[in-house]
Amino acid sequence: MPVRIIFSRFIATSLLLISLPAWPGALENAMAARDRGDFTSAFNTFKQLAAHGEANAQFQLSLLYAAGKGVRSDAPQALFWLKQAATHGHLQAQSNLGVAFNRGRGIPQDEIKAYAWFTMAAKEGDMVAATNRDVAARELTPAQLEQAKALAVICQQGNFKPCL
């Protein structure tokens, strides 16, 4: 086989391997490492998976940054990864981002955005988010509530920029 063909196949195979987002079982292995207290290993694997858009890994990474486990505590990084996970549809991340906006944790307090994030998670079945949404609604004026509902619709359609 000519060297050119071998090299072309090598390059094609290498690009395929590089583009694979994860290897089988990587997320489960990272979760197991986290559960047994090996936070550094968990962090390293979550970081790789999160960079490839794995929502659960992004959420887990946000928790590790927030708690300073396996990595130095870093609130801006925790918030960054929480937002990534939320915009990729992770329900608990959406609910937690609602709490962050509701309480002003790491970001300016914004009851309207909190309501929108709670609504998105509640729509997918998160009962805690549904309760938080209802509590947040009682803190809003009727005009703010309408604005929050409209924002939730925009966000549910995948346009997350106004929700962040």
N, C-alpha and C positions, 0 to 999 in steps of 0.2 A: 504494500500500500504506500503510495507516495507520501512524503513527509508533509506536504501541504494539506492533504486530506486528514491525516492524523492530527495535525495541529488544529485544523478547523473543528474537528470533533472534540478535541480537548477543550478548546475555547467555548464551544457551545455547551458542553457538559459543565464546565466551570461556571458559566453564566447562569445556567439552570440551578445549580446548587446554591449560588450566591443569592438568587432571587427567592428561594424558598423561605417563607416567613418563619417557620419553626420546624423542629423535628418532632416526630411523634413522641408524646409523653412529656415534653419539656415543661409545659405548664403544670402538669401533675407533679413532676419531680420538684419543681420550684415550690409548689404549695407544701409538699412533704418536707422539704428542707426548712421552710418557714415554720411549720408545725413542730419540728424537732429542735427549733432554736438556732438553726444554721442560717442566720439572717444574711450573712455575706454571700453565701452561695445562692440563696433565694433572690437577693437583690440583683446579682449579676445576670441570672437567667431572666428574671422579670424585665430587666433593662433591655436585654436583647429582643425579647418578645414584644415589649412595649414599643420599641423603635419600629417594629414592623406592623403596628396597628392592632395588636391583640388587646382588646378592651379590658379583659380581666387582669392581664398583666399590668396594664396602665393603672388600673385601680389599686392593685396590690402594691405597685411601686409608690403610688401616692401615700398609701398608709405607712410604708417603710420610711419614706422621707419625713412624714409628719411625726412619727414616733422616734426617729433617729435609730432605727434598728438595721444594722448592716451597712449603714451609711450615716454620715453626720446629719443631724436634723436640719432640714432646709424647707421652711414654709413656702417660699415661692415655687420651688420644684414640686412640692406636694400639691400645690394648687394647680400648677401646670399639668401634671399628670392626671389629676382629678378631672380637670376640664377635658383633657383628651379622652379619657374613659367615658365621661358623660356624653360627649358629642359622638362617640362610637356606640351609644345605646346601652351602656352599662347602667342598669336600674339603680343599684346602690350608689353608684357615683353620681347619678342624677339627683337622687335624694340628698346625698351628702352635700352636693353643690348648692342645692336649695337651702340647706341648713347654713352653709357658709354665707350665702347672700342674706339670709334671714337674720343672722347674728353679726354679720360684718366680720367674719373670721378670715383674715388675710386679704380681704377685698372690701370695698365700700359697701355698707349695708344697703340693700335694695330689695324691699318687700315685693315689688312687682316681678323682678327676676326670680326671687325665691318662689313665688307662687307658680311661675311658669315652669320651673324645674320640678317642683313637687307635682304639678299636673302631668308632666310628661312621664314621670316614674309611676304615678298613680294609674295612669291610663294603661300601663303595661302590667298592672296588678300589684304594685308595691303598696301594701296597706298602711305602712308607717308614713309613706309619702302622702297618701290620701288624707290621713289624719292631720299631718303637718300642713297640707294645702288648706284644709278646712279651718284650721286655727289661724293660718296666715290671712285667709280671706276675711276673717272677723276684724283684722287690724287695718284693712283697706277701706277707703271711702268707696262709694258706688262707682265713681268715675275711675278710680285706680283699679278696682276689680275688673271693670270692662277692659281697661288697658292691659291688665295682666292676662286676662283670657285671650285677648287678641295676640299678645306676645307669645303665649303658649302655642297657639295655632301656627304662627310663623316658625317657631322653633321645631314643632313637630313635623313640619314639612322639610326639615333638613337645613334651614337657614339659621345656623346657630349664632352667627356673629352678633345680632342684637341681644342675644341672651347672655353673652359673656361680658 
